[in-house]
Amino acid sequence: MLEQNRVDDVVLDDLDRRIIAELQTDGRMPFSVLAEKVDSSPSSVRYRVQRLQDSGMFQIVGIANPLNIGFDRLALVGVKCAAGAAPRVCEELSTFDETSYVVLTTGSFDVVVEIVCKDVEHYSQLLFDKLHKVDGVVSTETFFVLKAHKLAYGWGVNDAATHT
């Protein structure tokens, strides 16, 4: 999980943005190849990648489609919370093994959670025995994913520089 409070200490420059953009397309790229692509030295790239990871700016992970690797239930759950409880609810839901995405939101729901479960029984257990028992949860609405058309976590990090 990314720790947002540590990110504030890091200021991205153009080289950092180019490194992140390249790693979003291939997180296993060797530092020597990455260095060539961003016109820098392998040691500089290695240092910057480590600094960005240590700061919580980003992580390098393998992304699998849960529906293709044996999990039968992928769901988005909208959570309505008692007044003032949403940040605490997010913290608690973030500790669940089944949650892969927990965000504080605006709109109809205070929190949106992505949940991955083995089957309907596992999902029911999670919903009724864990999620609904979190202090501050008022109600939930589940949206089961029937088919994932896109699971991607790369976006135009270079474009973000023009919007700051």
C-alpha positions in Angstrom: 0.0 0.0 0.0 1.3 3.5 -0.9 1.8 5.7 2.1 0.7 9.2 1.0 2.3 11.0 4.0 5.7 10.0 2.8 5.1 11.1 -0.8 5.0 14.8 0.2 8.8 14.7 0.8 9.6 13.8 -2.8 9.7 16.3 -5.7 9.6 14.7 -9.1 11.8 16.1 -11.8 11.7 15.2 -15.5 14.0 12.2 -15.2 11.9 10.8 -12.4 8.8 11.1 -14.5 10.5 9.4 -17.5 11.7 6.6 -15.3 8.2 6.1 -13.9 6.6 6.2 -17.3 9.0 3.5 -18.6 8.4 1.3 -15.6 4.7 1.5 -16.0 5.1 -0.2 -19.4 7.6 -2.8 -18.2 8.3 -3.0 -14.4 10.9 -5.8 -15.0 13.1 -3.7 -17.3 16.8 -4.0 -16.4 18.3 -0.8 -15.1 20.8 -0.8 -18.0 18.0 -0.8 -20.5 16.0 1.7 -18.5 19.0 4.0 -18.3 19.4 4.0 -22.1 15.7 4.8 -22.6 15.8 7.8 -20.2 19.4 8.9 -21.3 21.0 8.4 -17.9 23.4 6.1 -16.1 22.3 2.8 -14.7 23.6 3.8 -11.2 21.6 7.0 -11.3 18.5 5.2 -12.4 18.9 2.5 -9.7 19.3 5.2 -7.1 16.2 7.1 -8.3 14.0 4.0 -8.5 15.0 3.0 -5.0 14.4 6.6 -3.7 10.9 6.6 -5.3 10.0 3.2 -3.9 11.3 4.1 -0.4 9.3 7.3 -0.4 6.1 5.5 -1.2 5.8 7.3 -4.6 5.3 4.0 -6.4 5.7 0.3 -6.2 6.6 -2.3 -8.8 4.2 -5.2 -8.8 2.8 -7.9 -11.1 -0.9 -7.3 -11.9 -3.1 -10.4 -12.4 -6.7 -10.5 -13.5 -8.2 -12.2 -10.4 -11.0 -13.7 -12.6 -8.4 -15.6 -14.6 -6.4 -17.1 -11.7 -9.0 -18.9 -9.7 -11.0 -16.1 -7.9 -14.6 -16.3 -8.8 -15.8 -13.0 -7.2 -14.5 -9.6 -8.0 -16.6 -6.8 -6.7 -16.7 -3.1 -6.1 -18.5 -2.2 -2.9 -19.8 1.3 -2.2 -19.9 2.0 1.6 -21.9 4.6 3.3 -20.5 5.6 6.7 -21.7 7.4 9.8 -20.7 11.1 9.9 -17.0 11.5 10.4 -16.3 7.7 10.3 -15.1 7.3 6.7 -11.4 7.8 7.2 -11.3 5.3 10.1 -13.5 2.8 8.0 -10.9 3.1 5.2 -8.1 2.3 7.6 -9.8 -0.8 8.9 -10.9 -2.0 5.4 -7.4 -1.6 4.2 -6.3 -4.4 6.6 -8.6 -7.0 5.1 -6.8 -9.6 2.9 -9.7 -9.5 0.4 -9.4 -5.7 -0.3 -7.2 -4.6 -3.1 -8.4 -1.0 -3.4 -9.8 1.2 -0.7 -10.6 4.9 -1.4 -12.3 7.7 0.4 -14.7 9.3 -2.1 -17.3 11.9 -2.7 -20.8 11.3 -4.1 -23.3 8.6 -3.1 -20.7 6.6 -1.2 -18.1 7.6 1.4 -15.8 4.7 0.6 -15.4 2.5 -2.4 -13.6 -0.9 -2.0 -12.5 -3.5 -4.5 -12.8 -6.9 -3.1 -11.5 -10.2 -4.4 -13.0 -13.5 -3.1 -12.8 -17.2 -4.0 -16.5 -17.7 -4.3 -20.0 -16.5 -3.2 -19.6 -18.1 0.2 -16.3 -16.4 0.8 -17.9 -13.1 -0.3 -20.9 -13.6 1.9 -18.7 -14.3 4.9 -16.6 -11.2 4.3 -19.6 -9.0 3.8 -21.6 -10.1 6.8 -19.0 -11.3 9.3 -16.3 -8.6 8.7 -17.3 -5.6 6.5 -20.8 -4.9 8.1 -19.2 -5.2 11.5 -16.8 -2.4 11.0 -17.7 0.4 13.4 -19.1 3.3 11.3 -20.4 1.3 8.3 -24.0 2.2 7.8 -24.8 0.4 4.5 -23.1 -1.1 1.5 -24.0 -1.7 -2.2 -22.2 -4.4 -4.1 -21.3 -4.3 -7.8 -20.1 -7.7 -9.0 -17.6 -7.6 -11.9 -18.8 -9.8 -14.7 -15.8 -9.3 -16.9 -12.7 -7.1 -16.6 -12.1 -5.3 -19.9 -9.1 -3.4 -18.7 -6.9 -3.8 -15.7 -4.1 -1.2 -16.1 -2.3 1.0 -13.6 -0.2 3.1 -16.0 -1.2 6.6 -16.9 0.5 9.6 -18.3 2.9 10.6 -15.5 4.6 13.0 -18.0 1.3 14.6 -18.7 0.8 15.2 -15.0 3.8 17.6 -15.0 1.9 20.0 -17.2 -1.1 20.1 -14.8 0.8 21.2 -11.7 
